[in-house]
Amino acid sequence: MLRKPFSFLYISLLLICGTFLQGTAQTAPKRELRAAWIATIANIDWPSKPGLSVDSQKAEYIRILDMLKHLGMNAVVIQVRPAADAFYNSDIEPWSYWLTGVQGLAPAPYYDPLKFMIKEAHERGMEFHAWFNPYRAVPDIYHKHLAPDNILVQHPDWFITYGKTTYFNPGLPQVWNYLNKVIDDVVKRYNIDAVQFDDYFYPYRIKGKEFQDYKTYLRYGNGMSIDDWRRHNVDTVIEMLSKSIKQIKPWVKFGISPFGVWRNRDRDINGSLTQAGQTDYDDLYADVLLWLKKGWIDYVCPQLYWNFDNRYAPYGILLDWWAHHTYGRELVIGQAAYRIGNGSGFYDPREMVNEINANRTYNDVKGSIFFSAKSFYTNPLGFNDSLKNNLYKYPAIPPRMPWIDSIPPMQPHLLGTATMPDGLLLQWTNKDSTTAQFVIYRFIDGTKLNFNDPSHILAIVNAHQPDDTLYIQAYTDTKFHAGEHYVYAITALDRLHNESSPSNLMHIPLQSGFPPKELYDSSIPVLKPMPLAPENKLLPDEEAN
């Protein structure tokens, strides 16, 4: 049910009273998607220009990842197919012009950018969402840069030019199958965490111009109105991909980042109290609510690029509307980081902080994706500081998706500790092959062990599988202070962020006379020291000694 309009007034009053200001009144959630888009088209974010050396491309990307990680992000959404071209090695589409400066020309010396980008993101514990633009083929007909094997050259009858952009014709079954082939190829060959489409389905309307697909409609319309037929075409692609992605790799998520207004209330009683000039349903022919209801997509990220006081599409109204139209799927919000200090309503440094805090008042809102990464280069209006020191001060685990998988991995087993020159070394085992990461918790001894409070998360670290029957993992708490009384625990996360039960607890300092490294019996709540049997394999640093 749609909440009554008073909700926006309520949010406004909270803002006036300062509840959201500076993020001080809101408790950061333990689970939250925190991501940024990295756009490659026209070299918006990466690489900074076409034809950079391979070393420069890699260095730029690493700098972006490190910056986002420093700010508390746990995912990146990277445009790997901006316009019927590829930022990866493909037998279907040519190398992107925006990568090498010549469409179809591979990087030299050769590397696969997508494989590299995924590896670097995963090494930093960040999800990698591969962002595709499904229908755009040539952004500017006056600057085509087309390779001979470009699909537009091979099948010009599949395309329609509208304004200065050439698009795949969404009404052709050949196009449906081709797009499915392109996406399936990436899902099969690369270790991505998600596929994402942006808001470009049928093109945004140009005043006085019609999208010339009427002949296709006459051939395939099958009695539908042209509007319903266009929506059917997009629906078909979404449904096809939903099925094929899960058939190939069930754990790969499928997300859509649509324009922020589905329909205006004056066109549909179920629409939002907005006056947007164009909408998903009526102009882009993207019936996002249908996809959510059908369970074809795993998450939706509407681009709410307006401020609270916007006359036509107020942020608070749209936030409330989307929060009540999730249909059991994940909702994250697209945030206009690029407008901070540059757009009407975004000259107030509190605007974006207030938006994130407003998001957190809804249980159905699971995080944010910011457009785009380069917005953070200059710390606009101090927003980077707000993230690092306040809003994203503590680590966050991405949300679960129980409709895909709800089974957590086995709990880890803490083995022991050792005081090292740089801090306290923790060592534990976990033999569950589904484990992807570990969450390390530290509490002050004697306080309540609240595993839902992210302020107790020391770190989220990647799992590794060494040649060791004990599968020993390690982490050093560099903020450990000798003499303080701590309690440590470890949990395991699988790829979809299901979290195990906590390990046995490790109290520091140990009782007087205990050896610094022991194996412990996890069957009792209070740790019992056990002697290290001669036949047990020594821990790595013991072998070195």
Sequence and secondary structure as in RCSB ss.txt:
>XXXX:A:sequence
MLRKPFSFLYISLLLICGTFLQGTAQTAPKRELRAAWIATIANIDWPSKPGLSVDSQKAEYIRILDMLKHLGMNA
VVIQVRPAADAFYNSDIEPWSYWLTGVQGLAPAPYYDPLKFMIKEAHERGMEFHAWFNPYRAVPDIYHKHLAPDN
ILVQHPDWFITYGKTTYFNPGLPQVWNYLNKVIDDVVKRYNIDAVQFDDYFYPYRIKGKEFQDYKTYLRYGNGMS
IDDWRRHNVDTVIEMLSKSIKQIKPWVKFGISPFGVWRNRDRDINGSLTQAGQTDYDDLYADVLLWLKKGWIDYV
CPQLYWNFDNRYAPYGILLDWWAHHTYGRELVIGQAAYRIGNGSGFYDPREMVNEINANRTYNDVKGSIFFSAKS
FYTNPLGFNDSLKNNLYKYPAIPPRMPWIDSIPPMQPHLLGTATMPDGLLLQWTNKDSTTAQFVIYRFIDGTKLN
FNDPSHILAIVNAHQPDDTLYIQAYTDTKFHAGEHYVYAITALDRLHNESSPSNLMHIPLQSGFPPKELYDSSIP
VLKPMPLAPENKLLPDEEAN
>XXXX:A:secstr
    THHHHHHHHHHHHTSSGGG SS   SB EEEEEE  GGGSSSSSSTT  HHHHHHHHHHHHHHHHHTT  E
EEEEEESSS BSS  SSS B HHHHSSTT   SS   HHHHHHHHHHHTT EEEEEE SSEEES TT     TT 
HHHH GGGEEEETTEEEE TT HHHHHHHHHHHHHHHHHS  SEEEE S SS    TT   S HHHHHHH TT  
HHHHHHHHHHHHHHHHHHHHHHH TT EEEE  BS S BTTT TTSBS   SS IIIII   HHHHHHHT  SEE
  B  S TT SSS HHHHHHHHHT  TTSEEEEEE GGGTTTSTT  STHHHHHHHHHHTT TTEEEEEES GGG
GTT GGGHHHHIIIIITSS  B    TTT        EEEEEEEETTEEEEEEE   TTEEEEEEEEEETTS   
TT GGGEEEEEE    S TT EEEEEETT  TT  EEEEEEEEETT  B      EEES  TT  SS EE TTSS
S  EE   TTS   HHHHH 
